[in-house]
């Protein structure tokens, strides 16, 4: 009879909830233990530029990138950078889910919602159960190339991405599907090396999809796709302390195929097929005056080489002309941010692309000015770790119009970044 009563109690617990029948130590399942950490980040801004939205769309960094500011249409989809329009901008809502899977894995998902749609920014699993200082990751994630690339937009010290990052890699940086393996040395001083094998679909520099030039004109070639995965990344990073100062430095390398399709551009339609290599060096020095007050100097240098064939499209006949093309371009940013206390920060940043060498085997020499620079200053106030308001001023001297005339673009932005829920700590 005793066994029957116990079974009845168990049945009652399933029907009406274990919390009403069984004591805490005998519960076998609690939903709260299986709910992941959830956070939501909202980013909005008010923008005032010295040029109109219609004008800014047509500006470019000659020989390096175009479409850096404003909204753009690519086929059937619309693409907008952050702070795209004069006036009010709802840049995105970022939903983050994170949890342990079991003793061997954790999983993280980052989903971006915008007025243009929803995308999976990151979705990956991580394992530290391999032992011997090894860590593995698989899925879609931000590469550990350099310093800034791994960080999400709301963790940046400025409202916009540095010029050299955005022109070389686009506003998403190296954000790919693939696998990562890292090893941290068992030493007193932090030293880590890592390697990544990625699909290779970066919008500005890499890419492996075929390009159907023959759809434009029967006389055009069909550019075959590259074998995927087509992007390899490697890096080494180290960090150490000197008194109240922490120093973090790293070297990075990325090499992959390039299939860049710009055949739908209104001006200068073209396609590129070749190979690209990217080198990076980063240095961060952070001095702590106390628990809340600090001074941080952050710098990165990127240098790339792109070699292959460019196919220029005639806008009238849609016929392509092939030329051998080599680009060697380098740039850097350096910034200084002073945190007065836990509420106030002030900072300045200098961006430059100082090398812009372009060689073509035939045709008109490329217009490739150097000393392309940009200056930024910001003042930030945080009511707490969950809410930040940042006023930023930019003077961009790197943009040119269709007549190859340099345009000075001045921008004032007021950004609001608000988050709710449990969000993991950001890396140093």
C-alpha atoms as one frame of an Amber mdcrd trajectory, in Angstrom:
protein
   0.000   0.000   0.000   2.899   2.346   0.756   4.281   1.927  -2.759   0.880
   2.674  -4.252   0.600   5.910  -2.244   4.031   7.020  -3.399   3.092   6.404
  -7.013  -0.077   8.413  -6.513   1.946  11.280  -5.141   4.271  11.123  -8.128
   1.295  11.179 -10.492  -0.093  14.169  -8.655   3.226  15.969  -8.996   3.168
  15.506 -12.758  -0.424  16.650 -13.014  -0.355  19.656 -10.688   3.371  20.572
 -10.538   6.204  19.082  -8.518   6.543  22.288  -6.513   3.129  21.639  -4.899
   3.804  18.017  -3.900   7.474  17.045  -3.683  10.097  18.718  -1.497  12.878
  20.653  -3.253  15.491  17.919  -2.824  13.294  15.381  -4.696  12.367  17.463
  -7.732  13.809  15.991 -10.938  13.007  18.802 -13.360  12.780  22.591 -13.101
  12.149  24.599 -16.261  14.066  27.586 -14.876  17.291  25.565 -14.970  16.930
  25.140 -18.735  16.078  28.729 -19.727  19.101  30.369 -21.407  20.390  33.817
 -20.531  18.394  36.241 -22.663  19.184  39.862 -23.481  17.874  42.455 -25.896
  19.881  45.451 -27.088  18.332  48.441 -28.852  20.487  50.873 -30.819  19.059
  54.126 -32.199  20.565  57.413 -33.316  19.864  60.933 -34.499  22.169  62.016
 -37.360  22.958  65.370 -38.959  25.336  65.363 -41.966  26.676  68.227 -44.025
  25.492  66.467 -47.214  22.073  65.110 -48.153  21.138  61.431 -48.117  20.951
  61.398 -51.913  24.461  62.841 -52.245  26.141  60.664 -49.642  25.066  57.410
 -51.351  27.218  58.231 -54.385  30.417  58.933 -52.453  33.278  56.417 -52.340
  36.837  55.876 -51.195  38.455  55.612 -54.662  39.950  52.234 -55.450  39.058
  50.934 -51.986  35.285  50.824 -51.345  31.965  52.488 -52.090  28.567  52.505
 -50.421  29.942  53.279 -46.958  27.195  55.741 -46.022  23.465  55.732 -46.639
  21.023  53.029 -47.765  21.675  50.873 -50.825  19.702  48.361 -52.847  21.317
  45.066 -53.864  18.964  43.195 -56.136  15.724  42.580 -54.247  17.132  43.485
 -50.829  17.863  46.811 -49.151  21.044  47.252 -47.148  21.644  50.116 -44.720
  24.729  50.834 -42.677  24.378  52.041 -39.105  23.397  55.709 -38.776  22.429
  55.653 -42.455  20.059  58.603 -42.788  19.835  62.177 -41.680  17.340  62.367
 -38.857  16.240  59.406 -36.770  17.628  55.883 -37.264  16.538  52.646 -35.603
  19.784  50.819 -36.296  18.903  47.402 -34.894  17.560  45.284 -32.090  19.970
  42.550 -31.006  18.574  39.445 -29.329  21.128  37.256 -27.546  20.551  33.729
 -26.198  23.323  31.965 -24.296  23.463  28.807 -22.186  25.415  25.726 -21.219
  24.376  22.672 -23.213  26.022  20.011 -21.053  29.425  19.592 -19.355  31.084
  19.684 -22.785  29.439  22.544 -24.717  27.940  26.007 -24.478  25.871  27.623
 -27.211  25.331  31.272 -28.139  22.980  32.900 -30.610  22.934  36.544 -31.690
  20.027  37.670 -33.875  19.800  41.067 -35.551  16.417  42.646 -36.195  16.133
  45.717 -38.399  13.453  47.422 -40.439  14.807  45.513 -43.457  14.520  42.029
 -41.920  16.127  39.555 -39.536  19.495  37.858 -39.795  21.553  35.432 -37.747
  24.606  37.461 -36.807  26.156  34.640 -34.760  25.108  31.117 -33.824  27.837
  28.839 -32.506  28.800  26.195 -29.977  31.971  26.306 -27.895  33.830  23.556
 -26.077  36.594  23.865 -23.488  36.432  20.154 -22.633  39.328  19.197 -24.912
  41.868  19.904 -22.180  45.481  21.021 -22.576  44.464  24.655 -23.091  42.413
  23.939 -26.222  39.111  25.563 -27.106  36.952  24.703 -30.129  34.140  26.653
 -31.750  31.839  25.887 -34.643  28.964  27.674 -36.401  28.665  31.275 -37.534
  30.750  33.737 -35.551  32.906  36.864 -35.629  36.487  35.919 -36.377  39.194
  36.632 -33.802  41.202  38.381 -36.526  42.627  41.558 -35.032  41.104  43.203
 -31.977  37.894  44.968 -33.010  36.523  42.320 -35.373  35.247  40.004 -32.616
  33.320  42.769 -30.844  29.686  43.631 -31.468  28.684  47.155 -32.430  27.381
  48.040 -28.969  30.810  47.231 -27.468  32.689  49.704 -29.685  34.005  52.941
 -28.207  32.624  54.945 -31.156  29.308  54.869 -33.047  30.886  53.754 -36.328
  33.549  51.281 -37.433  37.076  52.593 -38.138  37.633  53.588 -41.764  40.203
  50.886 -42.548  37.961  48.103 -41.201  34.839  49.273 -43.016  36.576  49.849
 -46.352  38.564  46.591 -46.340  35.989  44.241 -44.761  32.591  45.978 -44.644
  30.611  46.900 -41.550  30.213  43.240 -40.463  33.951  42.520 -40.633  34.919
  38.862 -40.960  31.671  37.239 -39.865  31.563  33.721 -41.285  30.390  30.144
 -40.930  33.209  27.775 -40.078  35.352  26.241 -37.346  37.859  27.663 -34.892
  40.557  26.072 -32.734  42.543  28.017 -30.126  45.337  27.054 -27.766  46.285
  29.014 -24.650  49.777  28.352 -23.312  50.103  27.223 -19.660  52.241  30.234
 -18.747  51.966  33.115 -16.274  51.811  35.536 -19.188  48.786  35.155 -21.432
  49.676  33.741 -24.841  47.142  32.335 -27.297  47.334  31.130 -30.875  44.365
  30.269 -33.035  43.322  29.129 -36.485  40.003  29.312 -38.329  38.689  27.678
 -41.473  35.792  29.758 -42.797  33.343  29.613 -45.673  34.739  32.827 -47.174
  31.779  35.085 -48.032  33.003  38.518 -46.922  31.251  41.284 -48.860  34.242
  43.569 -49.445  37.363  41.436 -49.841  36.731  37.711 -49.979  34.003  35.567
 -51.566  33.656  32.240 -53.370  30.382  32.379 -55.331  30.353  32.097 -59.114
  29.584  35.280 -61.056  27.328  34.950 -64.102  28.692  37.648 -66.380  27.288
  35.675 -69.302  23.790  36.563 -68.074  24.601  40.176 -68.942  26.060  39.434
 -72.370  26.539  36.113 -74.163  30.130  37.061 -75.032  31.092  37.430 -71.374
  32.843  34.645 -69.439  31.292  32.694 -66.593  33.433  33.097 -63.472  33.584
  29.764 -61.671  33.111  29.583 -57.916  36.018  28.848 -55.598  36.160  25.639
 -53.582  34.637  26.261 -50.155  35.657  26.699 -47.424  37.914  29.295 -49.007
  39.132  31.541 -46.167  41.898  30.714 -43.662  42.636  32.879 -40.612  45.469
  32.592 -38.090  46.573  34.797 -35.201  48.692  35.050 -32.070  47.844  37.224
 -29.074  49.598  38.019 -25.823  48.875  40.139 -22.746  50.726  41.162 -19.606
  50.508  43.682 -16.766  52.945  46.352 -15.682  51.712  47.699 -12.391  48.225
  49.140 -12.985  48.644  48.989 -16.764  47.489  46.089 -18.972  48.972  45.598
 -22.433  47.376  43.406 -25.117  48.954  42.846 -28.533  48.373  40.587 -31.486
  49.313  39.659 -35.049  46.747  38.293 -37.525  46.688  36.809 -41.015  43.855
  35.967 -43.413  44.033  34.492 -46.910  41.229  33.475 -49.227  39.591  33.537
 -52.625  37.886  36.679 -53.915  34.770  36.654 -56.060  33.302  40.161 -55.834
  30.158  40.894 -57.825  29.429  44.594 -58.398  27.697  44.155 -61.739  24.542
  45.846 -60.449  26.286  49.064 -59.445  24.821  52.118 -61.133  28.281  53.506
 -61.913  31.488  51.596 -62.584  29.840  48.153 -62.701  32.471  45.418 -62.488
  33.402  42.016 -61.106  36.634  40.699 -59.615  38.038  37.181 -59.483  41.304
  36.420 -57.708  42.942  35.895 -54.310  43.378  38.215 -51.348  45.653  38.368
 -48.317  45.125  40.497 -45.226  47.665  41.224 -42.473  46.851  42.826 -39.123
  48.652  44.106 -36.038  46.862  45.402 -32.933  47.895  46.979 -29.638  45.749
  47.974 -26.655  47.197  49.682 -23.573  44.854  50.300 -20.651  45.898  52.083
 -17.452  43.605  51.949 -14.415  43.587  54.928 -12.053  40.992  53.224  -9.835
  38.078  50.804 -10.191  36.128  53.088 -12.544  38.658  55.524 -13.978  40.995
  54.505 -16.812  42.834  55.632 -19.932  42.809  53.308 -22.966  44.934  53.608
 -26.109  43.786  51.274 -28.888  45.367  50.938 -32.358  45.230  48.563 -35.301
  47.030  48.441 -38.630  45.636  46.472 -41.595  47.422  45.806 -44.879  45.985
  43.874 -47.816  46.981  42.583 -51.234  44.438  41.593 -53.868  45.543  39.932
 -57.116  43.351  38.739 -59.962  41.278  39.825 -62.921  38.784  42.661 -63.005
  35.930  42.639 -65.511  34.629  46.142 -66.285  31.060  46.204 -67.640  30.129
  48.543 -70.483  26.825  50.176 -69.384  25.489  50.267 -72.973  26.438  46.876
 -74.423  26.883  45.059 -71.065  30.039  43.532 -72.534  32.974  43.005 -70.158
  36.625  43.977 -70.553  39.153  41.935 -68.589  42.327  43.441 -67.080  44.869
  42.084 -64.616  44.536  43.962 -61.336  46.728  44.191 -58.228  45.865  46.253
 -55.168  48.226  46.916 -52.263  46.501  49.027 -49.625  47.190  49.800 -45.972
  45.553  51.802 -43.247  45.252  52.189 -39.499  43.242  53.748 -36.724  44.373
  54.914 -33.329  42.109  56.095 -30.519  42.372  57.342 -26.968  39.452  57.000
 -24.520  39.422  58.420 -20.986  36.873  57.044 -18.521  36.457  59.706 -15.845
  34.248  57.479 -13.692  31.616  54.774 -14.231  29.306  57.293 -15.932  31.414
  59.572 -18.148  33.846  58.880 -21.014  35.497  61.084 -23.605  37.542  59.981
 -26.595  39.180  60.835 -29.911  40.058  58.678 -32.932  42.191  59.159 -36.031
  41.673  57.005 -39.143  43.822  56.898 -42.258  44.394  54.864 -45.413  47.957
  55.845 -46.227  48.715  53.357 -49.030  46.513  52.923 -52.097  48.608  51.344
 -54.872  46.612  49.966 -57.810  48.172  48.414 -60.917  46.196  47.526 -64.057
  47.531  45.702 -67.111  45.540  47.844 -69.558  43.062  50.692 -69.815  42.916
  53.998 -67.999  45.071  54.087 -64.845  43.009  53.826 -61.693  42.325  56.975
 -59.702  43.835  56.053 -56.340  44.546  58.978 -53.995  46.408  58.403 -50.753
  46.322  60.079 -47.323  42.616  59.365 -46.924  41.772  60.339 -43.370  38.975
  60.833 -40.884  38.772  62.461 -37.432  36.290  61.597 -34.667  35.535  62.831
 -31.159  32.951  61.546 -28.700  31.416  62.258 -25.292  29.567  59.427 -23.565
  27.273  59.232 -20.552  26.019  55.955 -19.073  23.228  55.906 -16.530  24.257
  52.306 -15.750  25.877  49.378 -17.520  22.550  48.898 -19.317  22.071  52.354
 -20.861  24.516  54.550 -22.790  24.133  57.877 -24.608  26.967  59.019 -26.869
  27.470  62.266 -28.773  29.991  61.958 -31.623  31.422  64.261 -34.275  33.135
  63.004 -37.461  35.061  64.866 -40.142  35.571  62.500 -43.092  38.137  63.581
 -45.709  38.347  60.183 -47.450  35.280  60.399 -49.688  35.134  61.451 -53.349
  32.274  62.087 -55.748  31.806  60.749 -59.297  33.986  63.567 -60.671  36.921
  62.464 -58.489  36.557  65.527 -56.258  37.272  65.178 -52.564  34.252  65.835
 -50.372  34.500  66.912 -46.756  31.646  65.277 -44.846  30.888  66.493 -41.326
  28.581  64.370 -39.173  27.067  64.808 -35.719  25.460  61.725 -34.148  23.609
  61.177 -30.903  23.383  57.468 -30.137  21.220  55.671 -27.575  22.153  52.094
 -26.714  19.816  50.388 -24.215  19.863  46.749 -23.102  17.764  44.505 -20.893
  18.297  40.983 -19.604  21.380  38.923 -18.833  24.240  39.681 -21.217  27.689
  38.088 -20.991  30.703  40.219 -20.168  32.640  41.650 -23.079  36.266  40.688
 -23.609  39.071  43.073 -22.655
